[in-house]
Amino acid sequence: MLTRDLAQEIVEETMRRLDRNINIMDENGSIIASGDAVRLDTYHEAAAEVIRTGQTLVISPDNQGLWRGANVGVNLPIMFQNRTVGVIGVTGAPEEILPYGELVKMTTEMMLKQNYLKLQTEWQQITMDIVVEELIRAENQNLQGALHRLDTLKMTMKPPYQLAVVYLPNRTSYSQSVLRMAESIMGNVRLVSSFLNVHTWVIVFYDRAEARVRRDLERLQDLLRNQGIEAQSGMSSSVCSFEDIAYAYQEACAALKLGLKQGRVITGYLEVETQALLSEVPTESKERFMGRHLPKLPEKLLVTLRVFLECNLNIARTAERLEIHRNSLVYRLTQVKELTGYDPQLFQDAISLQFLVWLKE
């Protein structure tokens, strides 16, 4: 825990302020950091005594000879989690430097704790990254490995499971700050998350109702927007099997892809499921279908058709949105029927025309 690099950083930072030589010794009494490079890796008997007793040891001219490798000064135990992990020695007249020594000891222990918490956070996030990767693999899904790592994190993921894929087009280096913001805005939401790459953030929600997940994502989007961070999200349907998390990931990706095309902030898979299924049709079949009908429809009729379908085949609402007379709308729909062979006002024909519009988009 008390590494040479950290010890040397503490020594250099402290000596700038105190203008006194500082030594830091490890649990074996060996000097691992010092303002005097000659003393590195030498044995410090006074430090070994401090390690043994856990008590501050003052070295004066009277007792200096008792401790090999010791200069006049004070040696204080460095405590971490109720254990002496090292010793910090400050050279100088004890009556002058003892108050400074206590301050240096407190600062050292604080830096040690901060470094430990940083390492713990990094370890936890690395473990979570691996868990997410193991869960979303379409092939070679490693469920046992994921469960083992979740156990080390003291986490138990209970169904239902739901995934969100968040796209951050302008992201540079704020992954950790985004994660912290997400935790703060969502409170005790049960989730694991990971950045797959510089722009893609995957969040796996568990033991959470679909409506609640949607609200959590909306709150996250609001937070990101307030921070000036542009983001769009795709959300999967809810699944109850651990194995199906990989399929949920594919759903979230499909929803995000369609949402990006349509300019949506949050796109749920169930909102675009038919369009997503359409994307699985072989490319040649889609091209033949579009090739037969799209060239026959001018842009004005395509726009009219799209709005008519968005209005659920409602003549009055469509005419209002397009700001045209009902008779003009009926005439345009008749033109669509004549050109394609499909009548937009008939449900079965409207389905084929809806596929045509989606493929065009």
NORKA-V740762 format. One record per backbone hydrogen bond with DSSP energy under -1.0 kcal/mol. NH is the residue of the N-H (numbers start at 0). CO is the residue of the C=O. If there is no record, write none. Layout:
nh/co
NH/CO
NH/CO
This chain:
nh/co
2/0
6/2
7/3
8/4
9/5
10/6
11/7
12/8
13/9
14/10
15/11
17/13
18/14
22/88
23/32
24/86
25/29
28/25
30/41
31/23
32/23
34/21
38/35
39/36
40/30
41/38
43/28
44/67
47/43
48/44
49/45
50/46
51/47
52/48
53/49
56/74
58/72
63/59
65/62
66/63
69/66
72/58
73/89
74/56
75/87
77/85
79/82
84/77
86/24
87/75
88/22
89/73
90/20
91/71
95/92
96/92
97/93
100/96
101/97
102/98
103/99
104/100
105/101
106/102
107/103
108/104
109/105
110/106
111/107
112/108
113/109
114/110
115/111
116/112
117/113
118/114
119/115
120/116
121/117
122/118
123/119
124/120
125/121
126/122
127/123
128/124
129/125
130/126
131/127
132/128
133/129
134/130
135/131
145/141
146/142
147/143
148/144
149/145
150/146
151/147
152/148
153/150
154/149
160/238
161/204
163/202
164/233
165/200
166/231
167/198
170/167
177/173
178/174
179/175
180/176
181/177
182/178
183/179
184/180
185/181
186/182
191/203
193/201
195/199
196/199
200/165
201/193
202/163
203/191
204/161
205/189
206/157
206/159
212/208
213/209
214/210
215/211
216/212
217/213
218/214
219/215
220/216
221/217
222/218
223/219
224/220
225/221
226/222
227/224
228/223
231/166
232/264
233/164
234/266
235/162
238/160
244/241
247/243
248/244
249/245
250/246
251/247
252/248
253/249
254/250
255/251
256/252
257/253
258/254
259/255
260/256
261/257
263/258
266/232
268/234
270/267
271/268
275/271
276/272
277/273
278/274
279/276
280/277
285/281
286/282
287/283
288/284
289/285
290/286
291/287
292/288
293/289
295/292
296/293
301/297
302/298
303/299
304/300
305/301
306/302
307/303
308/304
309/305
310/306
311/308
312/307
317/313
318/314
319/315
320/316
321/317
322/318
323/318
328/324
329/325
330/326
331/327
332/328
333/329
334/330
335/331
336/332
337/333
338/334
339/335
340/336
345/342
349/345
350/346
351/347
352/348
353/349
354/350
355/351
356/352
357/353
358/354
359/355
360/356
